[in-house]
Amino acid sequence: MQQVFIELYNYGPAWAKCSESERTDFAKKVIEAVKGLKSAGVDVVAYGMNSPKTDRRAPYDFFCVYRVPNAEFQREFERQIAASGWYDYFEQVNVSGDAKDFEAMLLGNAKMVRPVSS
């Protein structure tokens, strides 16, 4: 089943300590990796900045949203993010799961259905 993966992140202290040239080199590597994701069937929905005017704003300044083919691909994607060194530079939390029908999700909320570990 198709998965949705959302990254929420802030700059970390190590990122600020890098020179602009080092940050640019790292960003270019990530750009190439993201382009490769597209050819692997990942829909890169959006990269953006979390608006300071967002109601009940999450305490993260940036976001990325992807649709990935399946849960197995998702786990590998997560491993590749860790291996890239991304977490050395950014404070991040992730959200992921099966893309569901909104009505079924809301009715499941009414029944207090929770995610199960698979």
Secondary structure, DSSP 8 states (H G I E B T S, - for coil): --EEEEEEEEE-HHHHHS-HHHHHHHHHHHHHHHHHHHHTT-EEEEEEE--TT-TT--S-SEEEEEEES-HHHHHHHHHHHHHHTHHHHEEEEEEEEE---HHHHHHHHHTT------
